Amino acid sequence: MNCCDYNCNQGRNCPARVAHAKPIMYAASPLPPSTWRKQVRTLAYWLLMALMGLSWLALLLLATQA
């Protein structure tokens, strides 16, 4: 029995038999983070600044009218 000259009688248990590689399924890449929370936070910030600016402008107008 010599596996190198193909006189092997071990069949599937032959150590010279090349193993078939199974395809490896890699994990999918993660999705990019969602940005809607940051956008809502930015919108709320600018709305608050606009409200404060308008109230400051109304206070200045009332102060100049008096």
C-alpha positions in Angstrom: 0.0 0.0 0.0 1.6 3.2 -1.2 -0.5 6.3 -1.5 2.0 8.1 -3.7 1.8 5.6 -6.7 -2.0 5.3 -6.4 -1.9 1.7 -5.0 -3.9 2.8 -2.0 -6.8 0.6 -0.9 -8.0 2.7 2.1 -10.7 4.5 0.0 -12.0 7.6 1.7 -9.7 7.2 4.7 -6.5 7.7 2.5 -4.3 10.3 4.1 -3.1 11.5 0.7 -6.7 12.4 -0.4 -7.2 16.1 -0.8 -9.9 17.5 1.4 -12.5 19.5 -0.3 -12.8 23.0 1.3 -16.3 24.1 2.3 -17.2 27.6 1.3 -16.9 30.0 4.3 -19.8 32.4 4.7 -18.3 35.5 6.2 -20.5 37.7 8.4 -22.2 40.6 6.5 -20.7 44.0 7.1 -22.7 46.0 9.6 -25.0 48.7 8.4 -24.0 52.3 8.8 -25.3 54.0 11.9 -28.6 55.7 11.6 -28.4 59.5 11.5 -32.0 60.5 12.0 -31.5 61.0 15.8 -28.6 63.4 15.2 -30.7 65.3 12.6 -33.6 65.6 15.0 -31.3 66.8 17.7 -29.8 69.4 15.4 -33.2 70.6 14.2 -34.4 70.9 17.9 -31.3 72.9 18.7 -31.8 75.4 15.8 -35.5 75.7 16.6 -34.7 76.5 20.2 -32.1 79.1 19.1 -34.6 80.7 16.7 -37.2 80.9 19.5 -34.7 82.4 21.8 -33.6 84.9 19.1 -37.2 85.9 18.4 -37.9 86.4 22.1 -34.7 88.5 22.5 -35.7 90.6 19.5 -39.2 91.1 21.0 -37.6 92.2 24.3 -35.4 94.7 22.5 -38.3 96.1 20.6 -40.4 96.5 23.8 -37.4 98.1 25.5 -36.9 100.7 22.7 -40.7 101.5 22.6 -40.8 102.4 26.3 
